[in-house]
Amino acid sequence: MTVRPGSAIRRLPDSLVLIFALIVLAQAASYVVPAGEFEREGRRVIEGSYRAVDAEALPPLAFLTSIPAGLAAAQEIIFFVFLVGGVISVVRATGAFDGAIAAAIRRLSSRPAWLVGGMVALFALGSSTVGMAEEYMPFVPILVTMCLALRLDAVTAVGIVYVGAGVGYACAALNPFTVLIAQDIAGLELTSGQAVRWGLLLACAAVGVHHILRYAARIRRDPGASLVAEVDYSDGFALEADARFTGRHAAVLSVFVAGIGIFVYGVAARGWYLVELSAVFLAIGLLGAAVGRLGANAASRAFLRGAADMTATALLIGFARTIEVVLSDAQVIDTLVQWLAAPLGALPAHASALGMLAAQTVCNLFIPSGSGQAYVTMPIMAPLADLTGVTRQTAVLAYQFGDGFTNMLVPTNALLMGMLALGRIPYERWLRFVLPLLAKLYLVAALALATAVQLGF
């Protein structure tokens, strides 16, 4: 990240500094938190099976050896990032993205609300239905370029992507990686209660769009009010002054859109994930270069340049994954979950529902995977719901809120840290943008859970 001399940003911890500190803190916690584990059937935890175990203390320098392990554990998404960076660079070298952005700017320059509202809705819909998240990473540099040309900033661009994804996960109606797993573990009919979730998705998306638009209006009036006003975006995000959208550009973008469509089908019908998505993007790059009449040598140079630009993002993702690796190696994650869940059994129904939300929120710091969190927490939360007068459907809703909303905040979320790196946004500046939004969204969540308890949802 390039900043001007004397910038205040340099007085704040860089994203890598923050993540490394959390890795060290995770190892320190392993010496205080006793080791323990649940018995499991597959990935599913057996309720009431927690027990303390004897585990050797981590060696003093384990936090260093865990970093390569974290990079290895995140290898699929790391290599996906490199491949996508290269392919996006190839497609952009054809001029298709710049031409499309220029055309969109001519239509949206006076109506940024259409850009923000429409894109947040699309990202939220993709996350709510087929669990898309990593797939959105390629759109970050594209949206940053568009927002900068519209006199907005990178925070607005990443906000569009991640607010949409976070709300989509938190209020997911059909997401097979979160809500359907949680409902299956809780013994509920799959997709049940989706009408309520669709309504919550609309409400929370509206809150998110309003928050982004208020920020966008402020920085259009005063560019100095941008949270990243000191960051230099002159390299890599500048739009060509004479960019025009041609028929050839339309053909290249048709290849891009068709590839995304094929992957969405593959996720829904064939269980595809990152390996298949990487292959789809490679096909997009090859076909896009051919359709855009980009020579082999030019395409090769563009691909390597784009992949190299993703190095910082890829490393941050691997370092963030290391936190979970340290806690798992120390065998303390299950203990932390048990500590969070145990006090809820003594609470009345309304308080228990809010306590579940709090517990799931904290759990997401240690288990940033939505499906992983469902497998660990729902076998505990579902029986607790029965004891406290909360329906299991409401317990699933509390899990969704705690997982989805927190994804917009926790530095252990590798995807978030990767997107912030792509947008050159310091983590502290992102917190200043997203914390007020999360206060509003958690208020909606608390009201929704209280109403659900009252109505027996």
SULURKA-V40167 format. One record per residue. RES is the residue in one small letter. PSI is psi as a letter, one per 30 degrees, with the letter a starting at -180 (NA if undefined). BURIAL is b if it has 16 or more other ideal C-beta (glycine too) atoms within 10 Angstrom, else e. D_FIRST is the distance of its C-alpha to the first C-alpha in whole Angstrom. Layout:
res=RES psi=PSI burial=BURIAL d_first=D_FIRST
res=RES psi=PSI burial=BURIAL d_first=D_FIRST
This chain:
res=m psi=k burial=b d_first=0
res=t psi=k burial=e d_first=4
res=v psi=l burial=e d_first=7
res=r psi=l burial=e d_first=10
res=p psi=k burial=e d_first=12
res=g psi=g burial=e d_first=14
res=s psi=k burial=b d_first=12
res=a psi=f burial=e d_first=13
res=i psi=e burial=b d_first=10
res=r psi=f burial=e d_first=10
res=r psi=f burial=e d_first=14
res=l psi=l burial=e d_first=13
res=p psi=k burial=e d_first=13
res=d psi=l burial=e d_first=10
res=s psi=e burial=b d_first=11
res=l psi=e burial=b d_first=12
res=v psi=e burial=e d_first=14
res=l psi=e burial=b d_first=15
res=i psi=e burial=b d_first=16
res=f psi=e burial=b d_first=18
res=a psi=e burial=e d_first=20
res=l psi=e burial=b d_first=21
res=i psi=e burial=b d_first=22
res=v psi=e burial=e d_first=24
res=l psi=e burial=e d_first=25
res=a psi=e burial=b d_first=27
res=q psi=e burial=b d_first=29
res=a psi=e burial=e d_first=30
res=a psi=e burial=e d_first=31
res=s psi=f burial=b d_first=33
res=y psi=f burial=e d_first=35
res=v psi=e burial=e d_first=36
res=v psi=k burial=b d_first=37
res=p psi=k burial=e d_first=40
res=a psi=k burial=b d_first=39
res=g psi=l burial=b d_first=41
res=e psi=l burial=b d_first=41
res=f psi=l burial=b d_first=43
res=e psi=k burial=e d_first=45
res=r psi=k burial=e d_first=44
res=e psi=j burial=e d_first=45
res=g psi=b burial=e d_first=43
res=r psi=f burial=e d_first=40
res=r psi=k burial=b d_first=42
res=v psi=k burial=b d_first=42
res=i psi=k burial=e d_first=46
res=e psi=k burial=b d_first=47
res=g psi=g burial=e d_first=48
res=s psi=g burial=e d_first=47
res=y psi=k burial=b d_first=45
res=r psi=k burial=e d_first=46
res=a psi=k burial=e d_first=45
res=v psi=l burial=e d_first=44
res=d psi=k burial=e d_first=44
res=a psi=k burial=e d_first=41
res=e psi=k burial=e d_first=40
res=a psi=k burial=e d_first=37
res=l psi=k burial=b d_first=34
res=p psi=l burial=e d_first=34
res=p psi=e burial=e d_first=32
res=l psi=g burial=e d_first=29
res=a psi=f burial=b d_first=29
res=f psi=f burial=b d_first=26
res=l psi=e burial=e d_first=25
res=t psi=f burial=e d_first=27
res=s psi=f burial=b d_first=26
res=i psi=e burial=b d_first=22
res=p psi=e burial=e d_first=24
res=a psi=e burial=b d_first=26
res=g psi=e burial=b d_first=23
res=l psi=e burial=b d_first=22
res=a psi=e burial=e d_first=25
res=a psi=f burial=b d_first=26
res=a psi=g burial=b d_first=23
res=q psi=e burial=e d_first=24
res=e psi=e burial=e d_first=25
res=i psi=e burial=b d_first=22
res=i psi=e burial=b d_first=19
res=f psi=e burial=e d_first=22
res=f psi=e burial=b d_first=22
res=v psi=e burial=b d_first=18
res=f psi=e burial=b d_first=18
res=l psi=e burial=b d_first=21
res=v psi=e burial=b d_first=20
res=g psi=e burial=b d_first=17
res=g psi=e burial=b d_first=20
res=v psi=e burial=b d_first=22
res=i psi=e burial=b d_first=20
res=s psi=e burial=b d_first=19
res=v psi=e burial=b d_first=23
res=v psi=e burial=b d_first=24
res=r psi=e burial=b d_first=22
res=a psi=f burial=b d_first=23
res=t psi=f burial=b d_first=26
res=g psi=f burial=b d_first=25
res=a psi=e burial=b d_first=26
res=f psi=e burial=b d_first=23
res=d psi=e burial=b d_first=23
res=g psi=e burial=b d_first=26
res=a psi=e burial=b d_first=27
res=i psi=e burial=b d_first=24
res=a psi=e burial=b d_first=26
res=a psi=e burial=e d_first=29
res=a psi=e burial=b d_first=28
res=i psi=e burial=b d_first=26
res=r psi=f burial=e d_first=30
res=r psi=f burial=e d_first=31
res=l psi=g burial=b d_first=29
res=s psi=e burial=e d_first=28
res=s psi=g burial=e d_first=30
res=r psi=i burial=e d_first=30
res=p psi=f burial=b d_first=27
res=a psi=e burial=e d_first=29
res=w psi=e burial=e d_first=30
res=l psi=e burial=b d_first=26
res=v psi=e burial=b d_first=25
res=g psi=e burial=b d_first=29
res=g psi=e burial=e d_first=29
res=m psi=e burial=b d_first=26
res=v psi=e burial=b d_first=26
res=a psi=e burial=b d_first=30
res=l psi=e burial=b d_first=29
res=f psi=e burial=b d_first=26
res=a psi=e burial=b d_first=29
res=l psi=e burial=b d_first=32
res=g psi=e burial=b d_first=30
res=s psi=e burial=b d_first=29
res=s psi=f burial=b d_first=32
res=t psi=e burial=b d_first=35
res=v psi=g burial=b d_first=33
res=g psi=h burial=b d_first=30
res=m psi=k burial=b d_first=27
res=a psi=d burial=b d_first=24
res=e psi=e burial=b d_first=22
res=e psi=f burial=b d_first=24
res=y psi=f burial=b d_first=21
res=m psi=e burial=b d_first=18
res=p psi=f burial=b d_first=19
res=f psi=f burial=b d_first=19
res=v psi=e burial=b d_first=16
res=p psi=e burial=b d_first=14
res=i psi=e burial=b d_first=18
res=l psi=e burial=b d_first=18
res=v psi=e burial=b d_first=15
res=t psi=e burial=b d_first=16
res=m psi=e burial=b d_first=19
res=c psi=e burial=b d_first=18
res=l psi=e burial=b d_first=16
res=a psi=f burial=b d_first=20
res=l psi=g burial=b d_first=22
res=r psi=h burial=e d_first=20
res=l psi=a burial=b d_first=19
res=d psi=l burial=b d_first=15
res=a psi=e burial=b d_first=13
res=v psi=e burial=b d_first=14
res=t psi=e burial=b d_first=18
res=a psi=e burial=b d_first=17
res=v psi=e burial=b d_first=16
res=g psi=e burial=b d_first=19
res=i psi=e burial=b d_first=21
res=v psi=e burial=b d_first=20
res=y psi=f burial=b d_first=20
res=v psi=e burial=b d_first=23
res=g psi=e burial=b d_first=25
res=a psi=e burial=b d_first=25
res=g psi=e burial=b d_first=25
res=v psi=e burial=b d_first=28
res=g psi=e burial=b d_first=29
res=y psi=e burial=b d_first=30
res=a psi=e burial=b d_first=31
res=c psi=h burial=b d_first=34
res=a psi=k burial=b d_first=34
res=a psi=e burial=b d_first=38
res=l psi=g burial=b d_first=38
res=n psi=j burial=b d_first=35
res=p psi=f burial=b d_first=36
res=f psi=f burial=b d_first=34
res=t psi=d burial=b d_first=34
res=v psi=e burial=b d_first=37
res=l psi=e burial=b d_first=39
res=i psi=e burial=b d_first=39
res=a psi=e burial=b d_first=39
res=q psi=e burial=b d_first=42
res=d psi=e burial=e d_first=44
res=i psi=e burial=b d_first=44
res=a psi=f burial=b d_first=45
res=g psi=g burial=e d_first=48
res=l psi=l burial=b d_first=47
res=e psi=k burial=e d_first=48
res=l psi=k burial=e d_first=45
res=t psi=g burial=e d_first=43
res=s psi=k burial=e d_first=46
res=g psi=g burial=b d_first=45
res=q psi=f burial=b d_first=42
res=a psi=e burial=e d_first=44
res=v psi=e burial=b d_first=42
res=r psi=e burial=b d_first=39
res=w psi=e burial=e d_first=39
res=g psi=e burial=e d_first=40
res=l psi=e burial=b d_first=37
res=l psi=e burial=b d_first=34
res=l psi=e burial=e d_first=35
res=a psi=e burial=b d_first=35
res=c psi=e burial=b d_first=32
res=a psi=e burial=b d_first=30
res=a psi=e burial=e d_first=32
res=v psi=e burial=b d_first=31
res=g psi=e burial=b d_first=27
res=v psi=e burial=b d_first=27
res=h psi=e burial=e d_first=29
res=h psi=e burial=b d_first=26
res=i psi=e burial=b d_first=23
res=l psi=e burial=b d_first=26
res=r psi=e burial=e d_first=26
res=y psi=e burial=b d_first=22
res=a psi=e burial=b d_first=22
res=a psi=e burial=e d_first=25
res=r psi=e burial=e d_first=24
res=i psi=f burial=b d_first=21
res=r psi=e burial=b d_first=23
res=r psi=e burial=e d_first=25
res=d psi=j burial=e d_first=23
res=p psi=f burial=e d_first=19
res=g psi=f burial=e d_first=18
res=a psi=f burial=e d_first=19
res=s psi=k burial=b d_first=16
res=l psi=f burial=b d_first=14
res=v psi=h burial=b d_first=11
res=a psi=f burial=e d_first=13
res=e psi=f burial=b d_first=10
res=v psi=k burial=b d_first=7
res=d psi=j burial=e d_first=8
res=y psi=g burial=b d_first=9
res=s psi=f burial=e d_first=11
res=d psi=j burial=e d_first=11
res=g psi=f burial=b d_first=12
res=f psi=g burial=b d_first=13
res=a psi=k burial=e d_first=16
res=l psi=k burial=b d_first=19
res=e psi=k burial=e d_first=22
res=a psi=e burial=e d_first=24
res=d psi=g burial=e d_first=27
res=a psi=k burial=b d_first=26
res=r psi=l burial=e d_first=30
res=f psi=j burial=b d_first=31
res=t psi=l burial=e d_first=33
res=g psi=e burial=e d_first=36
res=r psi=e burial=e d_first=34
res=h psi=e burial=b d_first=31
res=a psi=e burial=e d_first=33
res=a psi=e burial=e d_first=34
res=v psi=e burial=b d_first=31
res=l psi=f burial=b d_first=29
res=s psi=e burial=e d_first=33
res=v psi=e burial=b d_first=32
res=f psi=e burial=b d_first=29
res=v psi=e burial=e d_first=30
res=a psi=e burial=e d_first=33
res=g psi=e burial=b d_first=31
res=i psi=e burial=b d_first=30
res=g psi=e burial=e d_first=33
res=i psi=e burial=e d_first=35
res=f psi=e burial=b d_first=32
res=v psi=e burial=b d_first=33
res=y psi=e burial=e d_first=37
res=g psi=e burial=b d_first=36
res=v psi=e burial=b d_first=34
res=a psi=e burial=e d_first=37
res=a psi=f burial=e d_first=40
res=r psi=g burial=e d_first=39
res=g psi=g burial=e d_first=37
res=w psi=l burial=b d_first=34
res=y psi=b burial=b d_first=30
res=l psi=e burial=b d_first=27
res=v psi=e burial=e d_first=29
res=e psi=e burial=e d_first=31
res=l psi=e burial=b d_first=28
res=s psi=e burial=b d_first=26
res=a psi=e burial=e d_first=30
res=v psi=e burial=b d_first=30
res=f psi=e burial=b d_first=26
res=l psi=e burial=b d_first=28
res=a psi=e burial=e d_first=31
res=i psi=e burial=b d_first=29
res=g psi=e burial=b d_first=27
res=l psi=e burial=e d_first=30
res=l psi=e burial=b d_first=32
res=g psi=e burial=b d_first=30
res=a psi=e burial=b d_first=29
res=a psi=e burial=e d_first=33
res=v psi=e burial=b d_first=34
res=g psi=g burial=b d_first=31
res=r psi=h burial=e d_first=33
res=l psi=k burial=b d_first=30
res=g psi=l burial=e d_first=31
res=a psi=e burial=e d_first=31
res=n psi=e burial=e d_first=29
res=a psi=e burial=e d_first=27
res=a psi=e burial=b d_first=26
res=s psi=e burial=e d_first=25
res=r psi=e burial=e d_first=23
res=a psi=e burial=b d_first=21
res=f psi=e burial=b d_first=21
res=l psi=e burial=e d_first=20
res=r psi=e burial=e d_first=17
res=g psi=e burial=b d_first=16
res=a psi=e burial=b d_first=17
res=a psi=e burial=e d_first=14
res=d psi=f burial=b d_first=11
res=m psi=g burial=b d_first=12
res=t psi=e burial=e d_first=12
res=a psi=e burial=e d_first=10
res=t psi=e burial=b d_first=11
res=a psi=e burial=b d_first=15
res=l psi=e burial=b d_first=14
res=l psi=e burial=b d_first=13
res=i psi=e burial=b d_first=16
res=g psi=e burial=b d_first=18
res=f psi=e burial=b d_first=18
res=a psi=e burial=b d_first=18
res=r psi=f burial=b d_first=22
res=t psi=e burial=b d_first=23
res=i psi=e burial=b d_first=23
res=e psi=e burial=b d_first=26
res=v psi=e burial=b d_first=27
res=v psi=e burial=b d_first=28
res=l psi=e burial=b d_first=30
res=s psi=e burial=b d_first=32
res=d psi=e burial=b d_first=33
res=a psi=f burial=b d_first=34
res=q psi=h burial=b d_first=36
res=v psi=f burial=b d_first=35
res=i psi=e burial=b d_first=34
res=d psi=e burial=b d_first=37
res=t psi=e burial=b d_first=38
res=l psi=e burial=b d_first=35
res=v psi=e burial=b d_first=36
res=q psi=e burial=b d_first=40
res=w psi=e burial=b d_first=39
res=l psi=e burial=b d_first=38
res=a psi=e burial=b d_first=41
res=a psi=e burial=e d_first=44
res=p psi=f burial=e d_first=44
res=l psi=f burial=b d_first=44
res=g psi=f burial=e d_first=47
res=a psi=f burial=e d_first=49
res=l psi=l burial=b d_first=47
res=p psi=l burial=e d_first=49
res=a psi=e burial=b d_first=48
res=h psi=e burial=b d_first=46
res=a psi=e burial=e d_first=44
res=s psi=e burial=b d_first=44
res=a psi=e burial=b d_first=42
res=l psi=e burial=b d_first=39
res=g psi=e burial=b d_first=39
res=m psi=e burial=b d_first=39
res=l psi=e burial=b d_first=36
res=a psi=e burial=e d_first=34
res=a psi=e burial=b d_first=35
res=q psi=e burial=b d_first=33
res=t psi=e burial=b d_first=30
res=v psi=e burial=e d_first=30
res=c psi=e burial=b d_first=31
res=n psi=f burial=b d_first=28
res=l psi=e burial=b d_first=26
res=f psi=f burial=b d_first=28
res=i psi=i burial=b d_first=28
res=p psi=f burial=b d_first=26
res=s psi=k burial=b d_first=28
res=g psi=e burial=b d_first=30
res=s psi=e burial=b d_first=33
res=g psi=e burial=b d_first=33
res=q psi=e burial=b d_first=33
res=a psi=e burial=b d_first=36
res=y psi=e burial=b d_first=38
res=v psi=e burial=b d_first=37
res=t psi=e burial=b d_first=38
res=m psi=e burial=b d_first=40
res=p psi=f burial=b d_first=43
res=i psi=e burial=b d_first=43
res=m psi=e burial=b d_first=42
res=a psi=e burial=b d_first=45
res=p psi=e burial=b d_first=48
res=l psi=e burial=b d_first=47
res=a psi=e burial=b d_first=47
res=d psi=e burial=e d_first=50
res=l psi=f burial=e d_first=51
res=t psi=g burial=b d_first=50
res=g psi=g burial=e d_first=51
res=v psi=k burial=b d_first=48
res=t psi=l burial=b d_first=48
res=r psi=f burial=b d_first=46
res=q psi=e burial=b d_first=44
res=t psi=e burial=b d_first=43
res=a psi=e burial=b d_first=42
res=v psi=e burial=b d_first=40
res=l psi=e burial=b d_first=38
res=a psi=e burial=b d_first=37
res=y psi=e burial=b d_first=35
res=q psi=e burial=b d_first=34
res=f psi=e burial=b d_first=32
res=g psi=e burial=b d_first=31
res=d psi=e burial=b d_first=29
res=g psi=e burial=b d_first=28
res=f psi=e burial=b d_first=27
res=t psi=f burial=b d_first=25
res=n psi=f burial=b d_first=23
res=m psi=f burial=b d_first=21
res=l psi=e burial=b d_first=20
res=v psi=k burial=b d_first=21
res=p psi=f burial=b d_first=18
res=t psi=f burial=b d_first=20
res=n psi=j burial=b d_first=20
res=a psi=e burial=b d_first=18
res=l psi=e burial=b d_first=18
res=l psi=e burial=b d_first=16
res=m psi=e burial=b d_first=14
res=g psi=e burial=b d_first=13
res=m psi=e burial=b d_first=13
res=l psi=e burial=b d_first=11
res=a psi=e burial=b d_first=8
res=l psi=e burial=b d_first=10
res=g psi=g burial=b d_first=9
res=r psi=h burial=b d_first=6
res=i psi=j burial=b d_first=8
res=p psi=k burial=b d_first=9
res=y psi=e burial=b d_first=12
res=e psi=e burial=e d_first=14
res=r psi=e burial=b d_first=13
res=w psi=e burial=b d_first=15
res=l psi=e burial=e d_first=18
res=r psi=f burial=e d_first=18
res=f psi=e burial=b d_first=19
res=v psi=f burial=b d_first=20
res=l psi=e burial=e d_first=23
res=p psi=e burial=e d_first=25
res=l psi=e burial=b d_first=25
res=l psi=e burial=b d_first=26
res=a psi=e burial=e d_first=29
res=k psi=e burial=e d_first=31
res=l psi=e burial=b d_first=30
res=y psi=f burial=b d_first=32
res=l psi=e burial=e d_first=35
res=v psi=e burial=b d_first=35
res=a psi=e burial=b d_first=35
res=a psi=e burial=b d_first=38
res=l psi=e burial=e d_first=40
res=a psi=e burial=b d_first=40
res=l psi=e burial=b d_first=41
res=a psi=e burial=b d_first=44
res=t psi=e burial=e d_first=45
res=a psi=e burial=b d_first=45
res=v psi=e burial=b d_first=47
res=q psi=e burial=e d_first=49
res=l psi=f burial=e d_first=50
res=g psi=h burial=e d_first=50
res=f psi=NA burial=e d_first=48
